[in-house]
Structure formats: C-alpha cells, structure tokens
C-alpha cells in the first residue's frame, strides 16, 4: 500500500528528506506522496521513515492503493533498476 498525507499536515518539512525514493514533495498546500514512487520504505527500512518522523501523525495508508509487501518489493526493485 502506498502512503498518503492528510490535510492535518503542518508543512514541517521533516518527512521529505527521509523518503529514500523521493516520493514526497511539496504540493499546493501540503506535502504529497507520489503513490508510484512510495514503497513504504520496503527495500530500504523495516518501517516507513516518514511515519516515524511525522510529529502530527498525518501520514496514513492510502485506501485507493492497496499493495502487498511483494508488490512493494517489486516496485522497489523496478525503481532501483531505473537508477
């Protein structure tokens, strides 16, 4: 499952540099996560780094992007192959 940032985001800037896939960027009003790049840190860490540093707990599982650990691993491998 890809993650998403809710409108409770306070734009504190701590999540963006923690994302090893570069999936987090500044949106129009709050930070956003590109579901095509988000692997929930599978392949990099045991847990999503953005969630672990978020001070307001506004990063949740995206209900429209249900992915298994195997699918996230495959996405990680495809991203790594692209360079």
MARBA-3410 file (N, C-alpha, C, O; in Angstrom, 1 decimal):
83
0.8,-1.2,0.0,0.0,0.0,0.0,0.9,1.2,0.0,1.8,1.3,0.8 ~ 0.6,2.1,-0.8,1.3,3.4,-0.8,0.7,4.2,0.4,-0.4,4.0,0.9 ~ 1.5,5.2,0.8,1.0,6.1,1.9,0.5,7.4,1.3,0.7,7.7,0.1 ~ -0.2,8.1,2.1,-0.7,9.4,1.7,-0.6,10.4,3.0,-0.6,9.9,4.1 ~ -0.6,11.7,2.7,-0.5,12.7,3.7,-1.9,13.3,3.8,-2.4,13.8,2.8
-2.4,13.4,5.0,-3.8,14.0,5.2,-3.6,15.5,5.3,-2.5,16.1,5.4 ~ -4.8,16.2,5.3,-4.8,17.7,5.4,-4.4,18.2,6.8,-4.4,19.4,7.0 ~ -4.1,17.2,7.7,-3.6,17.6,9.0,-2.1,18.0,9.0,-1.6,18.5,10.0 ~ -1.5,17.9,7.8,-0.1,18.2,7.6,0.2,19.7,8.0,-0.6,20.5,7.6 ~ 1.3,19.9,8.7,1.6,21.2,9.1,2.8,21.8,8.4,3.4,22.8,8.8
3.2,21.1,7.3,4.3,21.5,6.5,5.6,21.7,7.2,6.3,22.7,7.1 ~ 5.9,20.8,8.1,7.1,21.0,9.0,8.4,20.6,8.3,9.5,20.8,8.8 ~ 8.3,20.0,7.1,9.5,19.7,6.2,10.3,18.5,6.7,11.4,18.3,6.2 ~ 9.9,17.7,7.7,10.7,16.6,8.2,10.6,15.3,7.4,11.5,14.5,7.4 ~ 9.4,15.1,6.7,9.2,13.9,6.0,10.0,13.8,4.7,10.5,12.8,4.3
10.0,14.9,4.0,10.5,14.9,2.6,12.0,14.3,2.5,12.2,13.5,1.7 ~ 12.9,14.8,3.4,14.3,14.3,3.2,14.4,12.9,3.7,15.4,12.2,3.5 ~ 13.4,12.3,4.5,13.5,11.0,5.0,13.1,9.9,3.9,13.5,8.7,4.1 ~ 12.5,10.3,2.9,12.0,9.4,1.9,13.1,8.9,1.0,13.7,9.7,0.2 ~ 13.5,7.6,1.0,14.6,7.1,0.2,14.2,7.1,-1.3,15.1,6.9,-2.1
12.9,7.1,-1.6,12.5,7.0,-3.0,12.2,8.4,-3.7,11.9,8.4,-4.9 ~ 12.3,9.5,-2.9,11.9,10.8,-3.4,10.4,10.9,-3.7,10.1,11.7,-4.6 ~ 9.6,10.1,-3.0,8.2,10.1,-3.3,7.4,11.3,-2.7,6.3,11.6,-3.1 ~ 8.1,12.0,-1.7,7.4,13.1,-1.0,7.9,14.5,-1.6,9.0,14.7,-1.7 ~ 6.9,15.3,-2.0,7.2,16.6,-2.5,6.2,17.6,-1.9,5.1,17.2,-1.4
6.5,18.9,-2.0,5.6,19.9,-1.6,4.5,20.1,-2.6,4.8,20.3,-3.8 ~ 3.3,20.0,-2.1,2.1,20.2,-3.0,1.7,21.6,-2.9,2.4,22.5,-2.4 ~ 0.5,21.9,-3.4,0.0,23.3,-3.4,-0.2,23.8,-2.0,0.1,25.0,-1.7 ~ -0.7,22.9,-1.1,-1.0,23.4,0.3,-0.2,22.6,1.3,0.2,23.1,2.3 ~ -0.1,21.3,1.0,0.6,20.4,2.0,1.5,19.5,1.2,1.5,19.4,0.0
2.4,18.7,1.9,3.2,17.7,1.2,2.3,16.6,0.7,1.3,16.3,1.2 ~ 2.8,16.0,-0.4,2.1,14.9,-1.1,3.0,13.8,-1.3,4.3,14.0,-1.4 ~ 2.5,12.6,-1.4,3.3,11.4,-1.7,2.8,10.8,-3.0,1.7,10.6,-3.3 ~ 3.8,10.6,-3.9,3.5,10.0,-5.2,3.4,8.5,-5.0,4.4,7.8,-4.7 ~ 2.2,7.9,-5.2,2.0,6.5,-5.0,2.8,5.6,-5.9,3.0,4.5,-5.6
3.2,6.2,-7.0,4.0,5.4,-8.0,5.5,5.2,-7.5,6.2,4.4,-8.0 ~ 5.9,6.1,-6.5,7.2,6.0,-6.0,7.3,5.5,-4.6,8.4,5.1,-4.1 ~ 6.2,5.5,-3.9,6.1,5.1,-2.5,6.1,3.5,-2.4,5.3,2.9,-2.9 ~ 7.1,3.0,-1.6,7.2,1.6,-1.4,7.1,1.3,0.1,7.3,0.2,0.6 ~ 6.6,2.3,0.9,6.5,2.2,2.4,7.9,1.9,2.9,8.0,1.2,4.0
8.9,2.3,2.2,10.3,2.0,2.6,10.7,0.5,2.5,11.8,0.2,2.9 ~ 9.9,-0.3,1.9,10.2,-1.7,1.6,11.5,-1.6,0.7,11.5,-0.9,-0.2 ~ 12.5,-2.4,1.1,13.7,-2.5,0.4,14.8,-1.6,1.0,16.0,-1.7,0.7 ~ 14.3,-0.6,1.8,15.3,0.3,2.5,15.3,0.1,4.0,16.4,0.0,4.6 ~ 14.1,0.1,4.6,14.0,0.1,6.0,12.9,-0.8,6.5,12.1,-1.3,5.6
12.8,-1.2,7.7,11.8,-2.0,8.3,10.4,-1.4,8.4,9.4,-2.0,8.5 ~ 10.4,0.0,8.5,9.2,0.7,8.7,9.3,2.0,7.9,10.4,2.5,7.6 ~ 8.1,2.6,7.5,8.2,3.9,6.7,8.8,5.0,7.6,8.4,5.3,8.7 ~ 9.8,5.6,7.0,10.6,6.6,7.7,9.8,7.9,7.9,9.9,8.6,8.9 ~ 8.9,8.2,6.9,8.1,9.4,7.0,7.2,9.3,8.2,6.9,10.3,8.9
6.6,8.2,8.4,5.7,8.0,9.5,6.4,8.1,10.9,5.9,8.7,11.8 ~ 7.6,7.6,10.9,8.4,7.6,12.2,8.8,9.0,12.6,9.0,9.3,13.8 ~ 8.9,9.9,11.6,9.4,11.3,12.0,8.2,12.3,12.0,8.4,13.4,12.5 ~ 7.1,12.0,11.5,5.9,12.9,11.5,5.5,13.3,12.9,5.1,12.4,13.6 ~ 5.5,14.6,13.2,5.1,15.0,14.6,3.6,15.1,14.8,3.1,15.1,15.9
2.8,15.0,13.7,1.4,15.1,13.9,0.6,13.9,13.4,-0.6,13.9,13.3 ~ 1.3,12.8,13.1,0.7,11.6,12.6,-0.3,11.8,11.5,-1.4,11.3,11.6 ~ 0.1,12.5,10.5,-0.8,12.7,9.4,-0.5,11.9,8.1,-1.1,12.1,7.1 ~ 0.3,10.9,8.3,0.7,10.0,7.1,0.0,8.7,7.4,0.3,8.0,8.4 ~ -0.9,8.3,6.5,-1.7,7.1,6.6,-1.6,6.2,5.3,-1.0,6.7,4.3
-2.1,5.0,5.4,-2.2,4.1,4.3,-3.2,4.7,3.3,-4.3,5.1,3.7 ~ -2.8,4.8,2.0,-3.8,5.2,1.0,-4.8,4.1,0.7,-4.4,3.1,0.1 ~ -6.0,4.3,1.0,-7.0,3.3,0.8,-7.2,2.9,-0.7,-7.7,1.8,-1.0 ~ -6.9,3.8,-1.6,-7.1,3.5,-3.0,-5.8,2.8,-3.6,-5.9,2.5,-4.8 ~ -4.8,2.6,-2.9,-3.6,2.0,-3.4,-3.2,0.8,-2.5,-2.2,0.8,-1.8
-4.0,-0.3,-2.5,-3.7,-1.5,-1.8,-2.6,-2.3,-2.5,-2.8,-2.8,-3.6 ~ -1.5,-2.5,-1.8,-0.4,-3.3,-2.4,0.2,-4.2,-1.3,0.3,-3.8,-0.2 ~ 0.5,-5.4,-1.7,1.1,-6.4,-0.8,2.6,-6.0,-0.6,3.2,-5.2,-1.4 ~ 3.2,-6.6,0.4,4.7,-6.5,0.6,5.4,-6.9,-0.7,6.4,-6.3,-1.0 ~ 4.9,-8.0,-1.3,5.6,-8.5,-2.5,5.5,-7.4,-3.7,6.5,-7.2,-4.4
4.4,-6.8,-3.8,4.2,-5.8,-4.8,5.1,-4.6,-4.5,5.6,-4.0,-5.4 ~ 5.2,-4.2,-3.2,6.0,-3.1,-2.8,7.5,-3.4,-3.1,8.2,-2.6,-3.5 ~ 7.9,-4.7,-2.8,9.2,-5.1,-3.1,9.5,-5.0,-4.6,10.6,-4.6,-5.0 ~ 8.6,-5.5,-5.4,8.7,-5.4,-6.9,8.8,-4.0,-7.4,9.6,-3.6,-8.3 ~ 8.1,-3.1,-6.8,8.1,-1.7,-7.1,9.5,-1.1,-6.8,10.1,-0.3,-7.5
10.0,-1.4,-5.6,11.3,-1.0,-5.1,12.4,-1.5,-6.1,13.2,-0.7,-6.5 ~ 12.3,-2.7,-6.5,13.3,-3.3,-7.5,13.2,-2.6,-8.8,14.3,-2.3,-9.4 ~ 12.0,-2.3,-9.3,11.9,-1.6,-10.5,12.4,-0.1,-10.4,13.1,0.4,-11.4 ~ 12.2,0.5,-9.3,12.7,1.9,-9.1,14.3,1.8,-9.1,14.9,2.7,-9.6 ~ 14.8,0.8,-8.4,16.3,0.7,-8.4,16.9,0.4,-9.7,18.0,0.9,-10.1
16.2,-0.3,-10.6,16.7,-0.6,-11.9,16.7,0.6,-12.8,17.5,0.7,-13.7 ~ 15.7,1.5,-12.5,15.7,2.8,-13.3,16.8,3.7,-13.0,17.2,4.6,-13.7 ~ 17.4,3.5,-11.8,18.5,4.3,-11.4,18.2,5.3,-10.4,19.1,6.1,-10.0
END
